[in-house]
Amino acid sequence: MNKNYFKIIRAGINTTFQDQGRRSLHHIGIPSSGAMDNRNYLLANKLVGNRLDLPVIEFAYLGPLLKYFGDKINIVITGDVNFTIKTNNDELKGNCYETYNLEMGDELNITSTNKSVYGYLAFSGEFDLRYQWSSCSINTKARIGSNDGKKLQDNQELILSKISQNLNNKKLNYINTKIEKIRIIKGTNFDYFSEKGKKDLFEKEFTISKLTDRMGMRIEGQKIENIADTNIKSEGLIKGTIQVPADGNPIIMLSDHGTIGGYPKIAVVISADYDKLVQLTPGSKIKFKEVELSSAETLFKLYELETQNLISQI
């Protein structure tokens, strides 16, 4: 059997393998990780006919330039991404949510995300990867996951252990939309903050800073005033938690967040808005809106229903 693989000519920025992440390990300090934008991760696998839980390549801003060697495969890119496919002497400008065939010697050049952060590349088959705690997701800060917990590197070869013979081309008409406000519920330390601090959180506009990565998103603007204690005994954290350190600038916990933290937690981003939150670029303006827990649960059910409806269209 011929060896099928991608050669990385340019790795891009923060290019990693991600899947649905590790589960039920927070009690021993292991972060969940997993794809930042779960909907686009699922759509990528579905469009190329994969199981929905297979690892894909996640990239941020500038994606990888890959050269393919092997038998014909299907690939797809999801998100809001600019990319081209070079075959022989022809160069094709690609469309997201549409599958394309790659053959021996073809090059896939993911040049940039478009006013967003993360994109996803999947192909019809499986990478030859080592699973750790039932996941291939890479957490570069903790150095865990496949690829020795490291970002993908220039000149690396990505071996495919299996490719699919199903090469039917598919296309999904889907546009990534933005929402006016990120919806949040009150955190466990909500009463640590002054009435002005609470009001500022819900009424003022914040700016996403450059100090943002897969672990957390720092936002700047009106300082959130603490009237109790700026440090607390470390407690468990979940994805979307908004902590407020002593400087008053909130930090939103993202997919690679630590499992405990000692800053007061003023609020939590609802799960239904998480995918849209992580796609906001540094410099973007952000506003929050409070919702009740019951509303957050309903909104998440609607989000999951919409995602399943999109998957069923493929």
N, C-alpha and C positions, 0 to 999 in steps of 0.2 A: 504494500500500500504506500502511495506517495505521502510524503510529509506535507501537511498543510499548516501554514503559519503566516503571521504578519511580521514584517520587519519594521521596527520603529525608526524612522528617519529623523523625526522631531517629536519629542514626547509631549510638548505643550505644557500648559500650566496646571499643576495639581491633577494629573491624569491618574486615575486609580481604577481598580476593579471594585464594583459594589453590587450587592444584592439586597435582600430584605433585612440583613443585619443579624446580629446575635440577640438571642432572647433569654430572659430570665437569669441574667448573670450580674445584675447590678449589685447584688448582695455580696459579691466577691470583688467588686471594683472594676468589672469589665464593661466598657461602654457598648452600647448597641450598634452604633455606626449605621451602615446601610445607605441606600440612595437618598440624596437630599430631597429630590423631587420625585416622590413615589409614583405619582400618576404617569409621568413621562418614562420612568423606569419600566412600569408594567406595559405601557403601550409599545415600547421598543421590543420587548420580548414577544408580545402577541403578534406584532406585524411580521416578524420573521418565522412565526410558527413554533417558537420555543415554549417550554414550560415557563410559567410566569415567575418562578423563583430562581431562574438561572442568573449567574453574574453577568454583568455588562460592563462596558467601559464608560466611566463617568469622567467628564473633563470640565474645566472652568475657563471661561474667557477664550484663550487660545487653545484649540484642541490639537490632537496629534496629526502628524503626516505619516501615513502607513503605506507600505508596499506589500502587496499580497502575492504569495506563492502557493500554488496548489490547485485543486479542483474547483470548479465553479461553485460559488456560494451566493447567498443573498445577504445584503446588509441594509440597515436602516438607521437613520439618525432622528431622534426626537428632541424637542425643545424649540428654541428660536435661534437657529444656527445657520451660518454661512459655510458651505463646503462645496468642493469640486471633486470629480472623479476623472482621472486621466487614464485613458486606455489607448495604447499605441500612440498615435500623434493627435488624438482628439481629446478635448477637455470638455466635460459636461458639468454645468452648474446644477447642483442637486437641490431637491426639495425635501424638507422635513416631512416625516410621516408617509414617505413613499419609499418602497424597497427598490434596490438596484442590484444587478448581478455584478460580481467581481470575478475576474479570471486571472490566470497566471500573469504576473507583471503589472497589473493595474495598481494605480496609486490613489489613495483616498486622502484628501487634504482638507482638514477641518480648520478653517482659517479664523473663525471667531464666533462667539455668541453675539446675538443682536439685542442690545439693551436688556440683557439678562445675564445670569451667571453660569448656570449648569446646563450641559447637554449630555445625551446618552447615545452610545453606539452599540448596537447588537447585531449579531450575524446568525445565520441559520445553522446552529450547531452549538458546541460546547468548548470552552477553553480548557486546557490541561492545567488545572489549578489545584493547590493544596487547600483543603478545608480546615478551618480551625474553629472549634465550637460550633460546628454545623453551618459555617458561613465563610465566604471568600472576601467579605468586606474588609478593605484596608483602612486602618486608622494609623496615620503616619506619626502622630504624637506618641501613641502608646506602642508603636512598632508591632502591631498585631495584624493578623489577616494574611491573605495570600501575598505572593511576591515579597516575602520576608517583611511585610508591613511597610514597604517603601513605595513611593510613587513610581510609575513606569519611567524608564530611562531611555535616552537616545541609544540606538543600535541594539536594543534588546529585541529578542525574538519571542513572539507570543504564539505558542504552539496550540493548535486545535486538536483536541482528542477525538472529536467526532464532528462530522458535518452532515447536514440533512440533504436528502435528494429532492425535497420539496422546494422548488425554486419559483413557484408561482408569485408573480409580482402583485403587491397589494398597496393600497393607498387609503389614507384616512383624512377626511377634511376636518381638521381641528386647528383652532387658533388659540394660543396661550393668551389669556386675558389677565388684566390687573384689576384689583379691587380698590375702592376709594379709601377704605380704612381696614386695618388689621383688627380683628375682633379678639377680645381677651376676657378672661374671667378673673375674679379676685384671687390673689395668692394667699398663702398661709400666714404671711406676715404683713398683710394689707394694713393693719392698724398700727404698724410701726411708723407710718408716715403721716405728716401733717395734712390737714384738710386742704391746704394749698397744694401740697405735693400730689395728693390724689387728684385734685382738680386739674393740675398741670398735665398729669399723665393722660387724662381723657380729652383735654381741650387743646393742648399745645402741639405744635408740629416738631418732629425730630428729624435729624439727618443721620443716615447710615454712614458710619465712619469707615476709613480704610482698614481699621483694625478689626477685620471680619474674615473668618475662615469657616471651615467645616465644624469647628468646635464652638464658636460663639459669634454673635453679632453685636458689636458695640454701637450704640446710638448716642448722639449728642444733641443738646438743645437746652431747654429749661432744666435746671438741676432739680431733682426730686428730693424734697426735704424730709429727712429722717428725724423723728422726735423721740425715738426710743434707744436704739443701739445699732450702730453701723456694722457690727460684727456679732454673729450669733454662733451658738454651737452648731457644728456642721450637721447638715440634714441631707436626706436624699433629694436628688434632682430628677426631673423628667424633661424631655425635649419640649422646648417652647417656654420654659420657665424664664421669667424676667427678674433678674437679680439687680439690686441697686447697691453698689459699693459706696465707700465713704465720699467719693468725689461727686456723687449724685447723678452720674451718667449711667443709664441702665445697660445691662448686658443680657441679650437673649440667648439662651442655651440652644445650640443646634445639634446635629446628629452625632458628632463626636464628643459631646460634652462629658465632663467628669461626672461620676456617679454621686458625689456629695459636694456640698458647697456651704460656705459660712457667711454669705451675704444675705440680708433679708430679701424675701421673695414677695414682690408687690403684686405680681399677676402672672398669668400663663396664657400664651397664644393658643387659641383653639386649634384642634387638629385639622379642621376643614380649611384653615387658612395657611397652614404651614408651607405647603408647596409654593404658594404665591409669595410668601415672605422670603424664602431662601433665594428666590430669583431676583430680588431687588438688589441693584448694584450700589456700591459705595457712592455717596453723593445724593442718592434718592431721598425724597422726603417721605415721611411715614407718620400716620396718625392712628390712634387707637380708639376703639369703641368697646365699651363694656357690654357684655351679654351675660345672662344667667346661665347656670350650669345646664338646665333643661334645654335651653335654646342651643347651647353648644353641642349637646348630644344630638338634637334634631338636625342641626347643620352638618354634623359629621355623617349621619345616615344619608343625607341628601348628597353629600360629596361622594360617598362610596357608591351610591346608586348611579350617579352620573358617570363615575369611572367605569362601573360594570356595563353601563349602556354603551359607552365608547368601545370597550373591549368586544362587546357582542356585535358591533358593527363591522369588525374586521374579519 
